C-alpha cells in the first residue's frame, strides 16, 4: 500500500510494508525539484535514516529497474563492455 500527497514544494509518497511478517518500517519518499529524499525509521536506534538522490540518480534508478544485470550509461542505455 502507498499514499501520495502533494505539498507546496514537494510530492510525498509513503510506502507501507504489507504481507507476511517480519514487516519493515514505512519508507517516505519526498520528491523535490532538485532531488529525492528517502527516509525510514531504524527501530534499533529509533532514528530516521535518510538517503538523498540527485535527479540523475533517480533517472538511473528508474531505468535500472527494467534492465538485466550489467553496467550501463544512461546517455544511450547501452551496456558497457
PDB file with one MODEL, atoms N, CA, C and O in Angstrom:
MODEL        1
ATOM      1  N   UNK A   1       0.850  -1.167   0.000  1.00  0.00           N
ATOM      2  CA  UNK A   1       0.000   0.000   0.000  1.00  0.00           C
ATOM      3  C   UNK A   1       0.898   1.233   0.000  1.00  0.00           C
ATOM      4  O   UNK A   1       2.000   1.207   0.549  1.00  0.00           O
ATOM      5  N   UNK A   2       0.425   2.302  -0.614  1.00  0.00           N
ATOM      6  CA  UNK A   2       1.175   3.549  -0.584  1.00  0.00           C
ATOM      7  C   UNK A   2       0.224   4.728  -0.623  1.00  0.00           C
ATOM      8  O   UNK A   2      -0.920   4.609  -1.061  1.00  0.00           O
ATOM      9  N   UNK A   3       0.717   5.873  -0.155  1.00  0.00           N
ATOM     10  CA  UNK A   3      -0.059   7.109  -0.209  1.00  0.00           C
ATOM     11  C   UNK A   3       0.751   8.137  -0.994  1.00  0.00           C
ATOM     12  O   UNK A   3       1.979   8.068  -1.048  1.00  0.00           O
ATOM     13  N   UNK A   4       0.044   9.093  -1.602  1.00  0.00           N
ATOM     14  CA  UNK A   4       0.671  10.190  -2.325  1.00  0.00           C
ATOM     15  C   UNK A   4       0.048  11.487  -1.830  1.00  0.00           C
ATOM     16  O   UNK A   4      -1.174  11.627  -1.782  1.00  0.00           O
ATOM     17  N   UNK A   5       0.906  12.432  -1.463  1.00  0.00           N
ATOM     18  CA  UNK A   5       0.440  13.749  -1.031  1.00  0.00           C
ATOM     19  C   UNK A   5       1.234  14.808  -1.778  1.00  0.00           C
ATOM     20  O   UNK A   5       2.453  14.700  -1.908  1.00  0.00           O
ATOM     21  N   UNK A   6       0.547  15.825  -2.267  1.00  0.00           N
ATOM     22  CA  UNK A   6       1.211  16.932  -2.951  1.00  0.00           C
ATOM     23  C   UNK A   6       1.262  18.107  -1.992  1.00  0.00           C
ATOM     24  O   UNK A   6       0.228  18.628  -1.573  1.00  0.00           O
ATOM     25  N   UNK A   7       2.483  18.521  -1.646  1.00  0.00           N
ATOM     26  CA  UNK A   7       2.689  19.670  -0.777  1.00  0.00           C
ATOM     27  C   UNK A   7       3.147  20.848  -1.624  1.00  0.00           C
ATOM     28  O   UNK A   7       3.302  20.717  -2.838  1.00  0.00           O
ATOM     29  N   UNK A   8       3.362  21.980  -1.001  1.00  0.00           N
ATOM     30  CA  UNK A   8       3.733  23.196  -1.725  1.00  0.00           C
ATOM     31  C   UNK A   8       4.966  23.007  -2.593  1.00  0.00           C
ATOM     32  O   UNK A   8       4.960  23.378  -3.767  1.00  0.00           O
ATOM     33  N   UNK A   9       6.037  22.426  -2.023  1.00  0.00           N
ATOM     34  CA  UNK A   9       7.290  22.323  -2.755  1.00  0.00           C
ATOM     35  C   UNK A   9       7.756  20.888  -3.003  1.00  0.00           C
ATOM     36  O   UNK A   9       8.892  20.669  -3.426  1.00  0.00           O
ATOM     37  N   UNK A  10       6.884  19.909  -2.742  1.00  0.00           N
ATOM     38  CA  UNK A  10       7.310  18.518  -2.894  1.00  0.00           C
ATOM     39  C   UNK A  10       6.112  17.588  -3.045  1.00  0.00           C
ATOM     40  O   UNK A  10       4.984  17.926  -2.688  1.00  0.00           O
ATOM     41  N   UNK A  11       6.394  16.409  -3.586  1.00  0.00           N
ATOM     42  CA  UNK A  11       5.437  15.312  -3.603  1.00  0.00           C
ATOM     43  C   UNK A  11       5.950  14.272  -2.612  1.00  0.00           C
ATOM     44  O   UNK A  11       7.118  13.884  -2.663  1.00  0.00           O
ATOM     45  N   UNK A  12       5.073  13.819  -1.705  1.00  0.00           N
ATOM     46  CA  UNK A  12       5.472  12.874  -0.670  1.00  0.00           C
ATOM     47  C   UNK A  12       4.747  11.558  -0.897  1.00  0.00           C
ATOM     48  O   UNK A  12       3.518  11.510  -0.931  1.00  0.00           O
ATOM     49  N   UNK A  13       5.527  10.484  -1.052  1.00  0.00           N
ATOM     50  CA  UNK A  13       4.984   9.138  -1.224  1.00  0.00           C
ATOM     51  C   UNK A  13       5.406   8.324  -0.012  1.00  0.00           C
ATOM     52  O   UNK A  13       6.586   8.297   0.340  1.00  0.00           O
ATOM     53  N   UNK A  14       4.451   7.659   0.629  1.00  0.00           N
ATOM     54  CA  UNK A  14       4.758   6.789   1.756  1.00  0.00           C
ATOM     55  C   UNK A  14       4.461   5.360   1.351  1.00  0.00           C
ATOM     56  O   UNK A  14       3.341   5.035   0.957  1.00  0.00           O
ATOM     57  N   UNK A  15       5.480   4.500   1.451  1.00  0.00           N
ATOM     58  CA  UNK A  15       5.345   3.086   1.117  1.00  0.00           C
ATOM     59  C   UNK A  15       5.142   2.308   2.409  1.00  0.00           C
ATOM     60  O   UNK A  15       5.988   2.349   3.303  1.00  0.00           O
ATOM     61  N   UNK A  16       4.017   1.594   2.508  1.00  0.00           N
ATOM     62  CA  UNK A  16       3.682   0.828   3.702  1.00  0.00           C
ATOM     63  C   UNK A  16       3.896  -0.645   3.390  1.00  0.00           C
ATOM     64  O   UNK A  16       3.314  -1.176   2.445  1.00  0.00           O
ATOM     65  N   UNK A  17       4.737  -1.309   4.191  1.00  0.00           N
ATOM     66  CA  UNK A  17       5.014  -2.726   4.000  1.00  0.00           C
ATOM     67  C   UNK A  17       3.810  -3.535   4.462  1.00  0.00           C
ATOM     68  O   UNK A  17       3.341  -3.377   5.589  1.00  0.00           O
ATOM     69  N   UNK A  18       3.317  -4.395   3.593  1.00  0.00           N
ATOM     70  CA  UNK A  18       2.179  -5.261   3.921  1.00  0.00           C
ATOM     71  C   UNK A  18       2.545  -6.699   3.596  1.00  0.00           C
ATOM     72  O   UNK A  18       3.411  -6.947   2.757  1.00  0.00           O
ATOM     73  N   UNK A  19       1.906  -7.625   4.242  1.00  0.00           N
ATOM     74  CA  UNK A  19       2.147  -9.016   3.917  1.00  0.00           C
ATOM     75  C   UNK A  19       2.628  -9.793   5.123  1.00  0.00           C
ATOM     76  O   UNK A  19       2.338  -9.454   6.270  1.00  0.00           O
ATOM     77  N   UNK A  20       3.367 -10.839   4.831  1.00  0.00           N
ATOM     78  CA  UNK A  20       3.835 -11.721   5.885  1.00  0.00           C
ATOM     79  C   UNK A  20       4.903 -11.036   6.733  1.00  0.00           C
ATOM     80  O   UNK A  20       5.673 -10.209   6.246  1.00  0.00           O
ATOM     81  N   UNK A  21       4.928 -11.402   8.007  1.00  0.00           N
ATOM     82  CA  UNK A  21       5.944 -10.874   8.923  1.00  0.00           C
ATOM     83  C   UNK A  21       7.287 -11.489   8.592  1.00  0.00           C
ATOM     84  O   UNK A  21       7.305 -12.592   8.045  1.00  0.00           O
ATOM     85  N   UNK A  22       8.391 -10.869   8.877  1.00  0.00           N
ATOM     86  CA  UNK A  22       8.502  -9.577   9.551  1.00  0.00           C
ATOM     87  C   UNK A  22       8.308  -8.425   8.567  1.00  0.00           C
ATOM     88  O   UNK A  22       8.768  -8.481   7.426  1.00  0.00           O
ATOM     89  N   UNK A  23       7.634  -7.402   9.018  1.00  0.00           N
ATOM     90  CA  UNK A  23       7.379  -6.234   8.184  1.00  0.00           C
ATOM     91  C   UNK A  23       8.434  -5.168   8.465  1.00  0.00           C
ATOM     92  O   UNK A  23       8.945  -5.065   9.580  1.00  0.00           O
ATOM     93  N   UNK A  24       8.750  -4.388   7.455  1.00  0.00           N
ATOM     94  CA  UNK A  24       9.699  -3.291   7.599  1.00  0.00           C
ATOM     95  C   UNK A  24       8.946  -2.000   7.909  1.00  0.00           C
ATOM     96  O   UNK A  24       7.742  -1.899   7.675  1.00  0.00           O
ATOM     97  N   UNK A  25       9.663  -1.031   8.430  1.00  0.00           N
ATOM     98  CA  UNK A  25       9.086   0.286   8.719  1.00  0.00           C
ATOM     99  C   UNK A  25       8.691   0.971   7.411  1.00  0.00           C
ATOM    100  O   UNK A  25       9.238   0.664   6.352  1.00  0.00           O
ATOM    101  N   UNK A  26       7.731   1.908   7.493  1.00  0.00           N
ATOM    102  CA  UNK A  26       7.319   2.678   6.324  1.00  0.00           C
ATOM    103  C   UNK A  26       8.517   3.421   5.734  1.00  0.00           C
ATOM    104  O   UNK A  26       9.435   3.816   6.453  1.00  0.00           O
ATOM    105  N   UNK A  27       8.492   3.602   4.412  1.00  0.00           N
ATOM    106  CA  UNK A  27       9.503   4.397   3.723  1.00  0.00           C
ATOM    107  C   UNK A  27       8.805   5.635   3.173  1.00  0.00           C
ATOM    108  O   UNK A  27       7.774   5.536   2.506  1.00  0.00           O
ATOM    109  N   UNK A  28       9.377   6.799   3.461  1.00  0.00           N
ATOM    110  CA  UNK A  28       8.836   8.047   2.941  1.00  0.00           C
ATOM    111  C   UNK A  28       9.760   8.563   1.850  1.00  0.00           C
ATOM    112  O   UNK A  28      10.956   8.751   2.071  1.00  0.00           O
ATOM    113  N   UNK A  29       9.189   8.791   0.664  1.00  0.00           N
ATOM    114  CA  UNK A  29       9.926   9.302  -0.484  1.00  0.00           C
ATOM    115  C   UNK A  29       9.413  10.716  -0.740  1.00  0.00           C
ATOM    116  O   UNK A  29       8.234  10.913  -1.034  1.00  0.00           O
ATOM    117  N   UNK A  30      10.306  11.696  -0.628  1.00  0.00           N
ATOM    118  CA  UNK A  30       9.922  13.084  -0.840  1.00  0.00           C
ATOM    119  C   UNK A  30      10.649  13.597  -2.073  1.00  0.00           C
ATOM    120  O   UNK A  30      11.878  13.666  -2.092  1.00  0.00           O
ATOM    121  N   UNK A  31       9.888  13.959  -3.103  1.00  0.00           N
ATOM    122  CA  UNK A  31      10.460  14.423  -4.367  1.00  0.00           C
ATOM    123  C   UNK A  31      10.409  15.947  -4.427  1.00  0.00           C
ATOM    124  O   UNK A  31       9.337  16.550  -4.448  1.00  0.00           O
ATOM    125  N   UNK A  32      11.590  16.550  -4.453  1.00  0.00           N
ATOM    126  CA  UNK A  32      11.731  17.992  -4.608  1.00  0.00           C
ATOM    127  C   UNK A  32      12.197  18.280  -6.032  1.00  0.00           C
ATOM    128  O   UNK A  32      12.505  17.353  -6.782  1.00  0.00           O
ATOM    129  N   UNK A  33      12.251  19.535  -6.403  1.00  0.00           N
ATOM    130  CA  UNK A  33      12.713  19.924  -7.735  1.00  0.00           C
ATOM    131  C   UNK A  33      14.167  19.514  -7.960  1.00  0.00           C
ATOM    132  O   UNK A  33      14.545  19.146  -9.073  1.00  0.00           O
ATOM    133  N   UNK A  34      14.981  19.578  -6.906  1.00  0.00           N
ATOM    134  CA  UNK A  34      16.419  19.326  -7.049  1.00  0.00           C
ATOM    135  C   UNK A  34      16.881  17.959  -6.537  1.00  0.00           C
ATOM    136  O   UNK A  34      18.084  17.727  -6.417  1.00  0.00           O
ATOM    137  N   UNK A  35      15.956  17.058  -6.237  1.00  0.00           N
ATOM    138  CA  UNK A  35      16.359  15.728  -5.796  1.00  0.00           C
ATOM    139  C   UNK A  35      15.254  15.002  -5.045  1.00  0.00           C
ATOM    140  O   UNK A  35      14.136  15.500  -4.910  1.00  0.00           O
ATOM    141  N   UNK A  36      15.592  13.818  -4.562  1.00  0.00           N
ATOM    142  CA  UNK A  36      14.637  12.962  -3.868  1.00  0.00           C
ATOM    143  C   UNK A  36      15.261  12.505  -2.555  1.00  0.00           C
ATOM    144  O   UNK A  36      16.434  12.131  -2.511  1.00  0.00           O
ATOM    145  N   UNK A  37      14.469  12.537  -1.484  1.00  0.00           N
ATOM    146  CA  UNK A  37      14.912  12.067  -0.185  1.00  0.00           C
ATOM    147  C   UNK A  37      14.109  10.832   0.193  1.00  0.00           C
ATOM    148  O   UNK A  37      12.882  10.829   0.095  1.00  0.00           O
ATOM    149  N   UNK A  38      14.810   9.769   0.630  1.00  0.00           N
ATOM    150  CA  UNK A  38      14.161   8.562   1.140  1.00  0.00           C
ATOM    151  C   UNK A  38      14.446   8.496   2.631  1.00  0.00           C
ATOM    152  O   UNK A  38      15.591   8.669   3.050  1.00  0.00           O
ATOM    153  N   UNK A  39      13.416   8.245   3.440  1.00  0.00           N
ATOM    154  CA  UNK A  39      13.577   8.177   4.887  1.00  0.00           C
ATOM    155  C   UNK A  39      12.878   6.938   5.430  1.00  0.00           C
ATOM    156  O   UNK A  39      11.799   6.560   4.973  1.00  0.00           O
ATOM    157  N   UNK A  40      13.523   6.310   6.424  1.00  0.00           N
ATOM    158  CA  UNK A  40      12.932   5.153   7.088  1.00  0.00           C
ATOM    159  C   UNK A  40      13.421   5.129   8.524  1.00  0.00           C
ATOM    160  O   UNK A  40      14.602   5.354   8.790  1.00  0.00           O
ATOM    161  N   UNK A  41      12.512   4.855   9.451  1.00  0.00           N
ATOM    162  CA  UNK A  41      12.862   4.736  10.855  1.00  0.00           C
ATOM    163  C   UNK A  41      13.641   3.452  11.082  1.00  0.00           C
ATOM    164  O   UNK A  41      13.227   2.378  10.647  1.00  0.00           O
ATOM    165  N   UNK A  42      14.775   3.569  11.768  1.00  0.00           N
ATOM    166  CA  UNK A  42      15.551   2.397  12.175  1.00  0.00           C
ATOM    167  C   UNK A  42      15.102   2.047  13.590  1.00  0.00           C
ATOM    168  O   UNK A  42      15.444   2.759  14.534  1.00  0.00           O
ATOM    169  N   UNK A  43      14.337   0.960  13.757  1.00  0.00           N
ATOM    170  CA  UNK A  43      13.796   0.643  15.085  1.00  0.00           C
ATOM    171  C   UNK A  43      14.873   0.294  16.110  1.00  0.00           C
ATOM    172  O   UNK A  43      14.628   0.388  17.313  1.00  0.00           O
ATOM    173  N   UNK A  44      16.061  -0.107  15.655  1.00  0.00           N
ATOM    174  CA  UNK A  44      17.133  -0.441  16.603  1.00  0.00           C
ATOM    175  C   UNK A  44      17.688   0.800  17.280  1.00  0.00           C
ATOM    176  O   UNK A  44      17.981   0.778  18.476  1.00  0.00           O
ATOM    177  N   UNK A  45      17.833   1.886  16.523  1.00  0.00           N
ATOM    178  CA  UNK A  45      18.383   3.120  17.085  1.00  0.00           C
ATOM    179  C   UNK A  45      17.302   4.159  17.361  1.00  0.00           C
ATOM    180  O   UNK A  45      17.563   5.173  18.006  1.00  0.00           O
ATOM    181  N   UNK A  46      16.096   3.909  16.875  1.00  0.00           N
ATOM    182  CA  UNK A  46      14.976   4.848  16.985  1.00  0.00           C
ATOM    183  C   UNK A  46      15.298   6.174  16.303  1.00  0.00           C
ATOM    184  O   UNK A  46      14.816   7.225  16.725  1.00  0.00           O
ATOM    185  N   UNK A  47      16.115   6.126  15.247  1.00  0.00           N
ATOM    186  CA  UNK A  47      16.460   7.308  14.467  1.00  0.00           C
ATOM    187  C   UNK A  47      16.033   7.106  13.020  1.00  0.00           C
ATOM    188  O   UNK A  47      16.010   5.981  12.521  1.00  0.00           O
ATOM    189  N   UNK A  48      15.699   8.192  12.359  1.00  0.00           N
ATOM    190  CA  UNK A  48      15.326   8.139  10.947  1.00  0.00           C
ATOM    191  C   UNK A  48      16.593   8.134  10.108  1.00  0.00           C
ATOM    192  O   UNK A  48      17.453   9.000  10.268  1.00  0.00           O
ATOM    193  N   UNK A  49      16.707   7.165   9.220  1.00  0.00           N
ATOM    194  CA  UNK A  49      17.824   7.083   8.285  1.00  0.00           C
ATOM    195  C   UNK A  49      17.406   7.780   6.995  1.00  0.00           C
ATOM    196  O   UNK A  49      16.281   7.603   6.528  1.00  0.00           O
ATOM    197  N   UNK A  50      18.310   8.572   6.420  1.00  0.00           N
ATOM    198  CA  UNK A  50      17.975   9.381   5.240  1.00  0.00           C
ATOM    199  C   UNK A  50      18.972   9.133   4.121  1.00  0.00           C
ATOM    200  O   UNK A  50      20.181   9.071   4.343  1.00  0.00           O
ATOM    201  N   UNK A  51      18.438   8.993   2.913  1.00  0.00           N
ATOM    202  CA  UNK A  51      19.244   8.893   1.694  1.00  0.00           C
ATOM    203  C   UNK A  51      18.776   9.996   0.755  1.00  0.00           C
ATOM    204  O   UNK A  51      17.575  10.182   0.553  1.00  0.00           O
ATOM    205  N   UNK A  52      19.725  10.725   0.184  1.00  0.00           N
ATOM    206  CA  UNK A  52      19.388  11.800  -0.748  1.00  0.00           C
ATOM    207  C   UNK A  52      19.918  11.422  -2.130  1.00  0.00           C
ATOM    208  O   UNK A  52      21.099  11.112  -2.283  1.00  0.00           O
ATOM    209  N   UNK A  53      19.041  11.450  -3.135  1.00  0.00           N
ATOM    210  CA  UNK A  53      19.394  11.125  -4.511  1.00  0.00           C
ATOM    211  C   UNK A  53      19.280  12.375  -5.379  1.00  0.00           C
ATOM    212  O   UNK A  53      18.334  13.150  -5.236  1.00  0.00           O
ATOM    213  N   UNK A  54      20.240  12.568  -6.276  1.00  0.00           N
ATOM    214  CA  UNK A  54      20.156  13.663  -7.238  1.00  0.00           C
ATOM    215  C   UNK A  54      19.145  13.275  -8.318  1.00  0.00           C
ATOM    216  O   UNK A  54      18.791  12.102  -8.436  1.00  0.00           O
ATOM    217  N   UNK A  55      18.680  14.240  -9.104  1.00  0.00           N
ATOM    218  CA  UNK A  55      17.777  13.902 -10.208  1.00  0.00           C
ATOM    219  C   UNK A  55      18.372  12.868 -11.162  1.00  0.00           C
ATOM    220  O   UNK A  55      17.649  12.009 -11.666  1.00  0.00           O
ATOM    221  N   UNK A  56      19.682  12.940 -11.418  1.00  0.00           N
ATOM    222  CA  UNK A  56      20.333  11.964 -12.301  1.00  0.00           C
ATOM    223  C   UNK A  56      20.280  10.572 -11.689  1.00  0.00           C
ATOM    224  O   UNK A  56      20.009   9.600 -12.394  1.00  0.00           O
ATOM    225  N   UNK A  57      20.534  10.459 -10.387  1.00  0.00           N
ATOM    226  CA  UNK A  57      20.473   9.158  -9.727  1.00  0.00           C
ATOM    227  C   UNK A  57      19.064   8.582  -9.770  1.00  0.00           C
ATOM    228  O   UNK A  57      18.899   7.371  -9.921  1.00  0.00           O
ATOM    229  N   UNK A  58      18.050   9.425  -9.639  1.00  0.00           N
ATOM    230  CA  UNK A  58      16.661   8.958  -9.708  1.00  0.00           C
ATOM    231  C   UNK A  58      16.356   8.420 -11.103  1.00  0.00           C
ATOM    232  O   UNK A  58      15.731   7.368 -11.235  1.00  0.00           O
ATOM    233  N   UNK A  59      16.791   9.133 -12.146  1.00  0.00           N
ATOM    234  CA  UNK A  59      16.575   8.658 -13.519  1.00  0.00           C
ATOM    235  C   UNK A  59      17.308   7.337 -13.757  1.00  0.00           C
ATOM    236  O   UNK A  59      16.770   6.429 -14.391  1.00  0.00           O
ATOM    237  N   UNK A  60      18.542   7.234 -13.243  1.00  0.00           N
ATOM    238  CA  UNK A  60      19.289   5.988 -13.392  1.00  0.00           C
ATOM    239  C   UNK A  60      18.591   4.832 -12.681  1.00  0.00           C
ATOM    240  O   UNK A  60      18.508   3.729 -13.221  1.00  0.00           O
ATOM    241  N   UNK A  61      18.097   5.077 -11.489  1.00  0.00           N
ATOM    242  CA  UNK A  61      17.374   4.041 -10.741  1.00  0.00           C
ATOM    243  C   UNK A  61      16.133   3.594 -11.498  1.00  0.00           C
ATOM    244  O   UNK A  61      15.875   2.396 -11.608  1.00  0.00           O
ATOM    245  N   UNK A  62      15.368   4.536 -12.019  1.00  0.00           N
ATOM    246  CA  UNK A  62      14.159   4.185 -12.771  1.00  0.00           C
ATOM    247  C   UNK A  62      14.500   3.345 -13.996  1.00  0.00           C
ATOM    248  O   UNK A  62      13.798   2.382 -14.305  1.00  0.00           O
ATOM    249  N   UNK A  63      15.573   3.706 -14.692  1.00  0.00           N
ATOM    250  CA  UNK A  63      15.987   2.932 -15.873  1.00  0.00           C
ATOM    251  C   UNK A  63      16.466   1.546 -15.468  1.00  0.00           C
ATOM    252  O   UNK A  63      16.183   0.568 -16.159  1.00  0.00           O
ATOM    253  N   UNK A  64      17.188   1.451 -14.358  1.00  0.00           N
ATOM    254  CA  UNK A  64      17.775   0.184 -13.923  1.00  0.00           C
ATOM    255  C   UNK A  64      16.729  -0.846 -13.517  1.00  0.00           C
ATOM    256  O   UNK A  64      16.982  -2.048 -13.598  1.00  0.00           O
ATOM    257  N   UNK A  65      15.578  -0.397 -13.088  1.00  0.00           N
ATOM    258  CA  UNK A  65      14.544  -1.335 -12.636  1.00  0.00           C
ATOM    259  C   UNK A  65      14.058  -2.257 -13.749  1.00  0.00           C
ATOM    260  O   UNK A  65      13.496  -3.315 -13.467  1.00  0.00           O
ATOM    261  N   UNK A  66      14.265  -1.873 -15.011  1.00  0.00           N
ATOM    262  CA  UNK A  66      13.772  -2.664 -16.136  1.00  0.00           C
ATOM    263  C   UNK A  66      14.875  -3.254 -17.008  1.00  0.00           C
ATOM    264  O   UNK A  66      14.613  -3.681 -18.133  1.00  0.00           O
ATOM    265  N   UNK A  67      16.104  -3.282 -16.502  1.00  0.00           N
ATOM    266  CA  UNK A  67      17.216  -3.777 -17.307  1.00  0.00           C
ATOM    267  C   UNK A  67      17.827  -5.032 -16.686  1.00  0.00           C
ATOM    268  O   UNK A  67      17.741  -5.227 -15.474  1.00  0.00           O
ATOM    269  N   UNK A  68      18.446  -5.886 -17.510  1.00  0.00           N
ATOM    270  CA  UNK A  68      19.123  -7.063 -16.965  1.00  0.00           C
ATOM    271  C   UNK A  68      20.445  -6.666 -16.307  1.00  0.00           C
ATOM    272  O   UNK A  68      20.886  -5.522 -16.417  1.00  0.00           O
ATOM    273  N   UNK A  69      21.061  -7.614 -15.632  1.00  0.00           N
ATOM    274  CA  UNK A  69      22.324  -7.393 -14.949  1.00  0.00           C
ATOM    275  C   UNK A  69      23.369  -6.841 -15.909  1.00  0.00           C
ATOM    276  O   UNK A  69      23.447  -7.277 -17.058  1.00  0.00           O
ATOM    277  N   UNK A  70      24.174  -5.887 -15.450  1.00  0.00           N
ATOM    278  CA  UNK A  70      25.224  -5.318 -16.278  1.00  0.00           C
ATOM    279  C   UNK A  70      25.610  -3.939 -15.808  1.00  0.00           C
ATOM    280  O   UNK A  70      25.110  -3.458 -14.791  1.00  0.00           O
ATOM    281  N   UNK A  71      26.503  -3.298 -16.550  1.00  0.00           N
ATOM    282  CA  UNK A  71      26.936  -1.926 -16.268  1.00  0.00           C
ATOM    283  C   UNK A  71      26.465  -1.069 -17.433  1.00  0.00           C
ATOM    284  O   UNK A  71      26.709  -1.409 -18.591  1.00  0.00           O
ATOM    285  N   UNK A  72      25.796   0.033 -17.139  1.00  0.00           N
ATOM    286  CA  UNK A  72      25.184   0.862 -18.175  1.00  0.00           C
ATOM    287  C   UNK A  72      25.536   2.327 -17.979  1.00  0.00           C
ATOM    288  O   UNK A  72      25.867   2.756 -16.874  1.00  0.00           O
ATOM    289  N   UNK A  73      25.462   3.085 -19.058  1.00  0.00           N
ATOM    290  CA  UNK A  73      25.478   4.545 -19.024  1.00  0.00           C
ATOM    291  C   UNK A  73      24.134   4.998 -19.563  1.00  0.00           C
ATOM    292  O   UNK A  73      23.688   4.534 -20.612  1.00  0.00           O
ATOM    293  N   UNK A  74      23.483   5.916 -18.833  1.00  0.00           N
ATOM    294  CA  UNK A  74      22.146   6.340 -19.211  1.00  0.00           C
ATOM    295  C   UNK A  74      22.114   7.166 -20.485  1.00  0.00           C
ATOM    296  O   UNK A  74      21.046   7.292 -21.084  1.00  0.00           O
ATOM    297  N   UNK A  75      23.212   7.728 -20.925  1.00  0.00           N
ATOM    298  CA  UNK A  75      23.194   8.591 -22.111  1.00  0.00           C
ATOM    299  C   UNK A  75      22.621   7.870 -23.332  1.00  0.00           C
ATOM    300  O   UNK A  75      21.936   8.481 -24.151  1.00  0.00           O
ATOM    301  N   UNK A  76      22.899   6.585 -23.452  1.00  0.00           N
ATOM    302  CA  UNK A  76      22.341   5.845 -24.586  1.00  0.00           C
ATOM    303  C   UNK A  76      21.747   4.504 -24.141  1.00  0.00           C
ATOM    304  O   UNK A  76      21.282   3.722 -24.972  1.00  0.00           O
ATOM    305  N   UNK A  77      21.763   4.242 -22.836  1.00  0.00           N
ATOM    306  CA  UNK A  77      21.229   2.997 -22.266  1.00  0.00           C
ATOM    307  C   UNK A  77      21.754   1.764 -22.961  1.00  0.00           C
ATOM    308  O   UNK A  77      21.018   0.808 -23.203  1.00  0.00           O
ATOM    309  N   UNK A  78      23.033   1.793 -23.280  1.00  0.00           N
ATOM    310  CA  UNK A  78      23.628   0.580 -23.830  1.00  0.00           C
ATOM    311  C   UNK A  78      24.560   0.004 -22.785  1.00  0.00           C
ATOM    312  O   UNK A  78      25.102   0.720 -21.942  1.00  0.00           O
ATOM    313  N   UNK A  79      24.730  -1.269 -22.857  1.00  0.00           N
ATOM    314  CA  UNK A  79      25.562  -1.972 -21.888  1.00  0.00           C
ATOM    315  C   UNK A  79      27.029  -1.685 -22.176  1.00  0.00           C
ATOM    316  O   UNK A  79      27.484  -1.822 -23.312  1.00  0.00           O
ATOM    317  N   UNK A  80      27.780  -1.281 -21.128  1.00  0.00           N
ATOM    318  CA  UNK A  80      29.218  -1.078 -21.268  1.00  0.00           C
ATOM    319  C   UNK A  80      29.909  -2.430 -21.236  1.00  0.00           C
ATOM    320  O   UNK A  80      29.541  -3.306 -20.454  1.00  0.00           O
ATOM    321  N   UNK A  81      30.906  -2.593 -22.083  1.00  0.00           N
ATOM    322  CA  UNK A  81      31.652  -3.851 -22.134  1.00  0.00           C
ATOM    323  C   UNK A  81      32.888  -3.750 -21.285  1.00  0.00           C
ATOM    324  O   UNK A  81      33.655  -4.708 -21.194  1.00  0.00           O
TER     325      UNK A  81
ENDMDL
END
